[in-house]
Amino acid sequence: MLDQTITGPIAWRGEDLADTAGRFAVSKAAEAEMITLAAELAANPLALEALRPGDFDLPACRILMTAAKQEIEHGVGFAIIDRLPLEALGEQVRKVYWVLASMIRRPVAQKWDGTMIYDVTDTGLPPGNGVRPDKTNAEQNFHNDNSYNICPPDVVGLLCMRTAMEGGVSHIVCFASIHNQLRQQAPGLLARLYEPFCFDRQREHSSEDMKYLWHSCFEAPEGRLLARMSRFQVKNGYPLAGIEIDPKGADALEALEDAMRAPGPALNFFFKPGQIQFVNNRLLGHRRTGFQDWPEAGRKRLLVRLWLRDWGRTSYNG
């Protein structure tokens, strides 16, 4: 257990952040490069997964993404890119997004079947085992992406294509500041978060593999706090294992959730089409509120997600 107050840019509270924190405007030069790249990709078709940023002359985009990467790794842990010219990029927007994101980390598989780029949109199904919450319109708890499996990504990217008719507000929370709070208010429960919990693996594995996985919510290798949290998957994991969660474990998860949802810690914002949100997936938690979508299929809320990780293989299990 990390038994000290965490300080520095990463130990922020949403209520204290400047409006400009983590925000990066797309310059006219970078926008022009994106439009030129889209035209080049349209004229020279290539599979999205084969695209590498080193194959293209993008100096202004590199400046933009280098600054964003620095903020993600050594600053507040997130970057909001404002924003891609969706209409001008047309059908090439996903490829342009892929190239930009690849300047931060290498894209990796987001599903056991090898899916590399993933649409976050409501399918009309209720959340449950085998149905990821990002495929529903239900309100989410704070979580790290793929915390319930072997190799969570280091960075999560979300490109906003369309917003919901109502709701769907994004929230980001800093685990370092929450850790500081729990260390002062409930050190015994904080210690339990360093012990293993049972997570539902969401059927993202072979039929012969285990349906659940044990790991802690917090760890501190080399004195740096890292988190793996998804209360929804823990709630489903214990029944899969045929056991009940211990009372202290349940209390610790409740205290963590209460601390994250209290007024003050989280940064809240509403996505606009063309914006990209990059989040350090091991330092920050994220969620969104429930939403009501448009009735027309072509207007429904749509975010395009990438998972980025340089270590291990690009496969889902790494």
C-alpha positions as CSV (number, residue, x, y, z in Angstrom):
1,M,0.0,0.0,0.0
2,L,1.2,3.5,-0.9
3,D,1.2,5.2,2.5
4,Q,1.9,8.8,1.6
5,T,0.2,11.8,0.1
6,I,0.4,11.9,-3.6
7,T,1.3,15.3,-5.0
8,G,2.0,16.9,-8.4
9,P,-0.2,17.6,-11.5
10,I,-1.8,14.1,-11.4
11,A,-3.3,14.7,-7.9
12,W,-6.0,17.0,-9.1
13,R,-9.6,17.7,-8.2
14,G,-12.1,18.7,-10.9
15,E,-13.3,21.7,-8.9
16,D,-9.7,23.1,-8.8
17,L,-8.7,22.6,-12.5
18,A,-8.4,25.5,-14.8
19,D,-10.8,25.5,-17.8
20,T,-7.8,25.1,-20.1
21,A,-6.4,22.1,-18.3
22,G,-5.8,19.2,-20.7
23,R,-7.3,21.2,-23.6
24,F,-5.5,21.3,-27.0
25,A,-6.8,23.3,-29.9
26,V,-6.2,22.0,-33.4
27,S,-4.2,24.7,-35.3
28,K,-5.0,25.8,-38.8
29,A,-1.8,24.1,-39.9
30,A,-2.7,20.8,-38.2
31,E,-6.3,20.9,-39.7
32,A,-4.8,21.5,-43.2
33,E,-2.6,18.5,-42.7
34,M,-5.5,16.3,-41.7
35,I,-7.5,17.3,-44.7
36,T,-4.5,16.6,-47.0
37,L,-4.0,13.2,-45.3
38,A,-7.7,12.3,-45.8
39,A,-7.4,13.1,-49.5
40,E,-4.2,11.0,-49.8
41,L,-5.9,8.1,-48.0
42,A,-8.9,8.3,-50.3
43,A,-6.6,8.3,-53.4
44,N,-4.5,5.4,-52.0
45,P,-6.8,3.0,-50.2
46,L,-5.1,1.0,-47.4
47,A,-6.5,-1.0,-44.5
48,L,-6.8,1.1,-41.3
49,E,-4.6,-1.3,-39.3
50,A,-1.8,-0.9,-41.8
51,L,-1.5,2.9,-41.3
52,R,1.6,4.2,-39.5
53,P,2.1,7.9,-38.7
54,G,5.8,7.7,-39.8
55,D,4.6,7.2,-43.4
56,F,3.1,10.7,-43.6
57,D,4.5,14.2,-43.5
58,L,2.5,15.7,-40.5
59,P,4.7,18.2,-38.6
60,A,1.9,20.3,-37.2
61,C,0.0,17.2,-36.1
62,R,3.1,15.8,-34.5
63,I,3.5,19.0,-32.4
64,L,-0.1,18.7,-31.3
65,M,0.0,15.1,-30.4
66,T,3.4,15.3,-28.7
67,A,2.0,18.0,-26.4
68,A,-1.1,15.9,-25.7
69,K,1.1,12.8,-25.0
70,Q,3.2,14.8,-22.5
71,E,0.0,15.9,-20.7
72,I,-1.3,12.3,-20.6
73,E,1.9,10.9,-19.2
74,H,3.3,13.6,-17.0
75,G,0.5,16.2,-16.5
76,V,-3.1,15.9,-15.6
77,G,-3.5,12.5,-17.3
78,F,-5.9,13.5,-20.0
79,A,-6.0,15.5,-23.2
80,I,-9.0,16.8,-25.1
81,I,-8.3,17.6,-28.8
82,D,-10.6,20.3,-30.1
83,R,-11.4,19.3,-32.8
84,L,-11.3,17.3,-36.0
85,P,-13.0,18.8,-39.1
86,L,-15.4,15.9,-39.5
87,E,-17.2,17.1,-42.6
88,A,-13.9,17.9,-44.5
89,L,-12.4,14.5,-43.5
90,G,-15.5,12.6,-44.7
91,E,-15.2,8.8,-44.9
92,Q,-11.5,9.0,-44.0
93,V,-12.1,10.4,-40.5
94,R,-11.5,7.0,-38.7
95,K,-8.2,6.6,-40.5
96,V,-7.0,10.1,-39.7
97,Y,-8.0,9.5,-36.0
98,W,-6.0,6.2,-36.1
99,V,-2.9,8.0,-37.4
100,L,-3.2,10.7,-34.7
101,A,-3.7,8.3,-31.9
102,S,-0.8,6.2,-33.0
103,M,1.5,9.1,-32.3
104,I,0.6,8.6,-28.6
105,R,0.7,4.8,-28.3
106,R,0.2,1.7,-30.5
107,P,-3.5,0.7,-31.0
108,V,-4.3,-2.8,-29.7
109,A,-7.3,-5.2,-29.9
110,Q,-10.4,-4.2,-27.9
111,K,-12.1,-7.6,-28.1
112,W,-11.0,-11.2,-27.9
113,D,-12.0,-11.6,-31.6
114,G,-9.3,-9.0,-32.5
115,T,-11.5,-5.9,-33.1
116,M,-9.1,-2.9,-33.2
117,I,-11.5,0.0,-33.5
118,Y,-14.8,0.0,-31.7
119,D,-18.1,2.0,-31.9
120,V,-19.5,3.1,-28.6
121,T,-23.2,3.3,-29.2
122,D,-26.5,2.1,-27.7
123,T,-27.7,-1.3,-29.0
124,G,-30.9,-1.3,-26.9
125,L,-29.7,-4.2,-24.7
126,P,-29.5,-4.0,-20.9
127,P,-26.0,-4.2,-19.4
128,G,-25.1,-7.7,-18.1
129,N,-22.6,-10.5,-18.5
130,G,-21.6,-10.5,-22.2
131,V,-23.1,-7.0,-22.8
132,R,-20.6,-4.2,-22.2
133,P,-22.1,-1.1,-20.6
134,D,-20.7,1.0,-23.5
135,K,-23.3,-0.8,-25.7
136,T,-26.2,0.5,-23.6
137,N,-27.6,3.9,-22.7
138,A,-27.5,3.1,-18.9
139,E,-25.6,5.3,-16.5
140,Q,-22.1,4.0,-15.8
141,N,-19.9,3.8,-12.7
142,F,-16.4,5.1,-12.7
143,H,-14.1,2.6,-14.2
144,N,-10.9,1.8,-16.2
145,D,-11.4,0.2,-19.6
146,N,-10.7,-3.5,-19.6
147,S,-9.8,-3.5,-15.9
148,Y,-11.5,-6.9,-15.8
149,N,-9.1,-8.7,-18.1
150,I,-5.4,-9.4,-18.5
151,C,-4.0,-6.4,-20.3
152,P,-5.8,-3.1,-19.8
153,P,-4.8,-0.3,-22.2
154,D,-2.5,2.5,-21.0
155,V,-4.5,5.1,-22.9
156,V,-8.1,5.2,-24.1
157,G,-9.1,7.4,-27.0
158,L,-12.7,8.5,-27.8
159,L,-13.6,10.4,-30.9
160,C,-17.1,12.0,-30.8
161,M,-19.0,11.6,-34.0
162,R,-22.5,12.3,-32.8
163,T,-24.1,13.2,-29.4
164,A,-27.3,11.9,-27.8
165,M,-30.5,13.8,-27.8
166,E,-30.3,14.3,-24.1
167,G,-27.7,13.3,-21.4
168,G,-24.5,11.4,-21.8
169,V,-22.3,13.8,-19.9
170,S,-18.7,12.6,-19.5
171,H,-17.0,12.5,-16.1
172,I,-13.2,12.0,-15.4
173,V,-11.8,11.5,-11.9
174,C,-8.2,11.3,-10.6
175,F,-7.5,8.2,-8.6
176,A,-4.5,9.9,-6.8
177,S,-6.8,12.5,-5.2
178,I,-9.3,9.9,-4.2
179,H,-6.5,7.8,-2.8
180,N,-5.3,10.8,-0.7
181,Q,-8.9,11.3,0.6
182,L,-9.4,7.6,1.6
183,R,-6.0,7.5,3.2
184,Q,-7.1,10.3,5.5
185,Q,-10.7,9.2,6.1
186,A,-10.7,5.4,5.8
187,P,-7.2,3.9,5.8
188,G,-8.5,0.4,6.6
189,L,-10.9,0.4,3.6
190,L,-8.1,1.8,1.4
191,A,-5.9,-1.1,2.4
192,R,-8.6,-3.6,1.3
193,L,-8.6,-2.0,-2.2
194,Y,-5.0,-3.3,-2.5
195,E,-6.2,-6.8,-2.0
196,P,-7.8,-8.9,-4.8
197,F,-11.5,-8.7,-6.0
198,C,-13.3,-11.0,-8.4
199,F,-14.0,-9.5,-11.8
200,D,-16.4,-10.8,-14.5
201,R,-14.5,-11.1,-17.8
202,Q,-17.5,-10.3,-19.9
203,R,-17.1,-13.4,-22.0
204,E,-14.1,-11.9,-23.7
205,H,-12.1,-15.1,-23.7
206,S,-12.0,-18.6,-25.2
207,S,-14.7,-21.1,-24.1
208,E,-12.0,-23.0,-22.1
209,D,-10.8,-20.0,-20.2
210,M,-11.9,-18.8,-16.8
211,K,-15.0,-16.6,-16.7
212,Y,-13.6,-14.4,-14.0
213,L,-10.3,-12.9,-12.9
214,W,-8.9,-11.8,-9.5
215,H,-6.9,-8.6,-9.0
216,S,-6.7,-5.6,-6.8
217,C,-8.2,-2.2,-7.5
218,F,-5.0,-0.4,-6.5
219,E,-1.4,-1.2,-6.8
220,A,1.8,0.8,-6.4
221,P,4.7,-0.6,-8.4
222,E,7.9,1.4,-7.9
223,G,5.8,3.8,-5.7
224,R,3.4,5.0,-8.4
225,L,-0.3,4.5,-7.9
226,L,-2.1,2.5,-10.6
227,A,-5.8,1.5,-10.7
228,R,-8.0,-1.2,-12.2
229,M,-11.6,-0.5,-11.3
230,S,-15.0,-1.6,-12.5
231,R,-17.6,-1.9,-9.8
232,F,-20.1,-3.3,-12.3
233,Q,-17.8,-6.2,-13.3
234,V,-16.9,-6.9,-9.6
235,K,-20.7,-7.1,-8.8
236,N,-21.1,-9.7,-11.6
237,G,-17.8,-11.5,-10.9
238,Y,-18.6,-13.0,-7.5
239,P,-21.8,-14.8,-8.6
240,L,-19.8,-16.2,-11.5
241,A,-17.3,-17.6,-9.0
242,G,-20.1,-18.9,-6.8
243,I,-19.0,-16.9,-3.7
244,E,-20.0,-13.7,-1.9
245,I,-17.9,-10.7,-1.6
246,D,-16.4,-10.2,1.9
247,P,-18.1,-7.4,4.0
248,K,-14.9,-5.3,4.1
249,G,-14.5,-5.6,0.4
250,A,-18.1,-4.4,-0.2
251,D,-17.6,-1.5,2.2
252,A,-14.3,-0.5,0.4
253,L,-15.9,-0.5,-3.0
254,E,-18.8,1.6,-1.6
255,A,-16.4,4.1,0.0
256,L,-14.4,4.4,-3.3
257,E,-17.6,5.0,-5.3
258,D,-18.9,7.5,-2.8
259,A,-15.7,9.4,-2.8
260,M,-15.6,9.6,-6.7
261,R,-19.2,10.6,-7.0
262,A,-19.1,13.3,-4.3
263,P,-19.2,16.9,-5.5
264,G,-15.7,18.2,-6.3
265,P,-13.4,15.4,-7.4
266,A,-14.7,14.8,-11.0
267,L,-14.2,16.9,-14.1
268,N,-17.5,17.0,-16.0
269,F,-17.9,18.0,-19.7
270,F,-20.1,17.4,-22.7
271,F,-18.5,16.0,-25.8
272,K,-18.9,18.0,-29.1
273,P,-18.6,16.3,-32.5
274,G,-15.0,16.2,-33.7
275,Q,-13.5,16.3,-30.2
276,I,-11.2,13.5,-29.1
277,Q,-10.7,12.6,-25.5
278,F,-7.5,10.7,-24.5
279,V,-7.4,9.4,-20.9
280,N,-4.5,7.7,-19.0
281,N,-6.4,4.5,-18.3
282,R,-4.3,3.5,-15.2
283,L,-4.4,6.9,-13.5
284,L,-7.9,8.2,-14.1
285,G,-11.4,6.8,-14.0
286,H,-14.1,7.8,-16.4
287,R,-17.9,7.4,-16.7
288,R,-20.8,8.9,-18.4
289,T,-24.4,9.6,-17.3
290,G,-27.3,7.8,-18.9
291,F,-28.8,9.3,-22.0
292,Q,-31.8,9.4,-24.2
293,D,-31.0,8.9,-27.9
294,W,-32.4,10.2,-31.1
295,P,-35.0,7.9,-32.7
296,E,-33.4,8.1,-36.1
297,A,-30.6,5.6,-36.6
298,G,-28.4,8.0,-38.4
299,R,-28.5,10.5,-35.5
300,K,-27.8,8.1,-32.6
301,R,-24.9,8.9,-30.2
302,L,-21.7,7.5,-31.6
303,L,-18.2,7.6,-30.2
304,V,-15.3,5.8,-31.8
305,R,-12.9,4.2,-29.4
306,L,-9.2,3.2,-29.6
307,W,-7.2,1.4,-26.9
308,L,-3.5,2.3,-26.9
309,R,-0.6,0.3,-25.3
310,D,3.0,-0.1,-26.3
311,W,3.9,-3.2,-24.2
312,G,2.9,-6.8,-24.9
313,R,1.4,-8.0,-28.2
314,T,-1.4,-6.2,-30.0
315,S,-3.8,-9.1,-29.3
316,Y,-6.5,-8.7,-26.7
317,N,-4.6,-10.8,-24.1
318,G,-1.3,-9.0,-24.9
